[in-house]
Amino acid sequence: MNETTTRDLTDAQAITGERADLLAALAKSRHFLRFTTRDLTDEQAGQRTTASELCLGGLIKHVTLVERNWADFIMNGPSAMGDATTMTEADWARWADQFRMLPGETLAGVLADYAEVARRTDEMVATLPDLDATQPLPKAPWFEAGARWSARRVLMHIIAETAQHTGHADIIRESLDGAKSMG
């Protein structure tokens, strides 16, 4: 593991019980996602290697945004995420930009932003008064109307989202140059 991951896991180990388990699971998925970008240039991080629009830098941007938004949701409720039912065509175009490296973006910059969001999320998990606290989900066609999620469920969602995209990243990296994260 690299120094950042070791520090992440050490910080998670200073916390006990369920919070430590949640942070350790998230740290592991974050590590493998970052690991898929090892030794890449900015150009390679922005390269599409599969039929999808995804690239490695874009996946990290997406996971960063997802984690930031859901952490803000835990603290501030649905207003932190906006109302998907009112998004315009321009809003959807901006949404799509998170899945690709844009001119002027660097892999180092994308990874630094991810590290900062991870640090803030970890701090929030460590200090959150109650994992059972709930917030109503924002308006979106993919959420059940009137549903509420606890901080715990949101954290599990962040972990699942990160793990899922880590798998996508591994496929993209293997298609790029044959490198694998595991195996």
C-alpha positions as CSV (number, residue, x, y, z in Angstrom):
1,M,0.0,0.0,0.0
2,N,1.1,3.6,-0.5
3,E,1.7,6.1,2.3
4,T,-1.7,7.8,1.8
5,T,-3.6,4.5,2.1
6,T,-1.6,3.4,5.1
7,R,-2.4,6.7,6.8
8,D,-6.1,6.3,5.8
9,L,-6.2,2.9,7.4
10,T,-4.3,4.0,10.5
11,D,-6.7,6.8,11.0
12,A,-9.6,4.4,10.6
13,Q,-8.1,2.1,13.1
14,A,-7.9,4.9,15.7
15,I,-11.7,4.8,15.6
16,T,-13.4,1.7,16.8
17,G,-16.4,-0.4,16.0
18,E,-18.7,0.2,13.1
19,R,-17.1,3.5,12.1
20,A,-13.7,1.9,11.9
21,D,-15.2,-0.9,9.7
22,L,-16.9,1.6,7.4
23,L,-13.7,3.8,7.0
24,A,-11.5,0.7,6.5
25,A,-13.8,-0.6,3.7
26,L,-13.9,2.9,2.1
27,A,-10.1,3.3,2.4
28,K,-9.5,0.0,0.7
29,S,-11.7,0.8,-2.3
30,R,-10.2,4.3,-2.6
31,H,-6.7,2.7,-2.6
32,F,-7.5,0.4,-5.4
33,L,-9.2,3.2,-7.4
34,R,-6.1,5.4,-7.1
35,F,-3.8,2.4,-7.8
36,T,-5.3,2.0,-11.3
37,T,-3.8,5.4,-12.2
38,R,-0.2,4.5,-11.2
39,D,2.5,5.6,-13.6
40,L,0.1,7.1,-16.1
41,T,0.4,10.4,-18.0
42,D,-2.4,12.9,-18.0
43,E,-3.1,11.9,-21.6
44,Q,-3.5,8.2,-20.6
45,A,-5.7,9.1,-17.7
46,G,-8.1,10.8,-20.1
47,Q,-8.1,8.1,-22.7
48,R,-11.2,6.0,-23.4
49,T,-10.3,2.4,-23.8
50,T,-13.7,0.7,-23.9
51,A,-17.1,1.3,-25.6
52,S,-18.2,3.6,-22.7
53,E,-17.4,7.3,-22.3
54,L,-15.4,6.5,-19.2
55,C,-11.7,7.2,-18.6
56,L,-9.6,6.7,-15.5
57,G,-9.3,10.4,-14.7
58,G,-13.1,10.9,-15.3
59,L,-13.9,8.0,-13.0
60,I,-11.9,9.5,-10.2
61,K,-13.6,12.9,-10.8
62,H,-17.0,11.2,-10.7
63,V,-16.3,9.3,-7.5
64,T,-14.9,12.5,-5.9
65,L,-18.1,14.4,-6.8
66,V,-20.3,11.5,-5.6
67,E,-18.5,11.3,-2.3
68,R,-18.5,15.1,-1.8
69,N,-22.2,15.3,-2.6
70,W,-23.3,12.5,-0.4
71,A,-21.1,13.7,2.5
72,D,-22.7,17.1,2.1
73,F,-26.1,15.4,2.1
74,I,-25.4,13.7,5.4
75,M,-24.7,17.1,7.0
76,N,-27.1,19.4,5.1
77,G,-29.9,17.3,3.7
78,P,-31.2,17.1,0.1
79,S,-30.5,20.8,-0.7
80,A,-26.8,19.8,-0.9
81,M,-27.5,17.7,-4.0
82,G,-30.1,19.7,-5.8
83,D,-33.3,18.6,-7.5
84,A,-32.6,16.3,-10.5
85,T,-36.1,16.9,-11.8
86,T,-35.3,20.5,-12.7
87,M,-32.0,19.9,-14.4
88,T,-31.6,21.6,-17.8
89,E,-29.8,20.3,-20.9
90,A,-26.8,22.5,-19.9
91,D,-26.9,20.9,-16.4
92,W,-26.8,17.5,-17.9
93,A,-23.9,18.5,-20.1
94,R,-21.9,19.7,-17.0
95,W,-22.8,16.4,-15.3
96,A,-21.3,14.5,-18.3
97,D,-18.1,16.5,-18.0
98,Q,-17.3,14.8,-14.7
99,F,-16.7,11.5,-16.6
100,R,-13.8,12.9,-18.7
101,M,-10.6,14.8,-18.3
102,L,-11.2,18.3,-19.5
103,P,-8.5,20.6,-21.0
104,G,-6.2,21.9,-18.3
105,E,-7.1,19.1,-15.9
106,T,-4.3,16.9,-14.7
107,L,-4.2,13.5,-13.1
108,A,-2.3,14.9,-10.1
109,G,-5.0,17.6,-9.7
110,V,-7.8,15.1,-9.9
111,L,-6.1,12.8,-7.3
112,A,-5.4,15.8,-5.0
113,D,-9.1,16.8,-5.1
114,Y,-10.1,13.2,-4.3
115,A,-7.6,13.0,-1.4
116,E,-9.1,16.2,0.1
117,V,-12.7,15.0,-0.2
118,A,-11.6,11.6,1.3
119,R,-10.0,13.5,4.2
120,R,-13.1,15.5,4.9
121,T,-15.4,12.5,4.6
122,D,-13.2,10.5,7.1
123,E,-13.3,13.4,9.5
124,M,-17.0,13.7,9.2
125,V,-17.5,9.9,9.9
126,A,-15.2,10.1,12.9
127,T,-17.1,13.1,14.4
128,L,-20.7,12.5,13.3
129,P,-22.9,12.3,16.4
130,D,-25.2,9.6,15.1
131,L,-25.0,7.2,12.2
132,D,-28.8,6.6,12.5
133,A,-29.6,10.3,11.7
134,T,-31.7,10.5,8.5
135,Q,-32.3,13.0,5.8
136,P,-35.0,12.9,3.1
137,L,-33.6,11.9,-0.3
138,P,-33.4,14.7,-2.9
139,K,-36.0,14.8,-5.7
140,A,-34.8,12.5,-8.5
141,P,-36.6,9.9,-10.7
142,W,-34.3,7.2,-9.3
143,F,-35.3,7.7,-5.7
144,E,-38.5,6.6,-4.0
145,A,-40.6,9.7,-3.2
146,G,-40.5,10.5,0.5
147,A,-37.7,8.0,1.3
148,R,-35.1,8.9,4.0
149,W,-31.5,7.5,4.3
150,S,-29.5,7.3,7.4
151,A,-25.9,8.5,7.5
152,R,-24.9,4.8,7.7
153,R,-26.8,3.9,4.5
154,V,-25.3,6.9,2.7
155,L,-21.8,5.7,3.8
156,M,-22.6,2.2,2.6
157,H,-23.7,3.7,-0.7
158,I,-20.4,5.7,-1.0
159,I,-18.5,2.5,-0.3
160,A,-20.5,0.5,-2.9
161,E,-20.2,3.3,-5.5
162,T,-16.4,3.5,-5.0
163,A,-16.0,-0.3,-5.2
164,Q,-18.1,-0.5,-8.4
165,H,-16.1,2.2,-10.1
166,T,-12.9,0.6,-9.0
167,G,-13.9,-2.4,-11.0
168,H,-14.6,-0.2,-14.0
169,A,-11.2,1.5,-13.6
170,D,-9.5,-1.9,-13.5
171,I,-11.1,-2.9,-16.8
172,I,-10.2,0.5,-18.4
173,R,-6.6,0.3,-17.1
174,E,-6.2,-3.3,-18.4
175,S,-7.5,-2.2,-21.8
176,L,-5.1,0.7,-21.8
177,D,-1.8,-1.1,-21.2
178,G,-2.5,-4.5,-19.8
179,A,-1.8,-3.5,-16.2
180,K,-4.1,-4.9,-13.5
181,S,-4.8,-3.8,-10.0
182,M,-5.2,-7.3,-8.7
183,G,-4.4,-10.8,-10.0
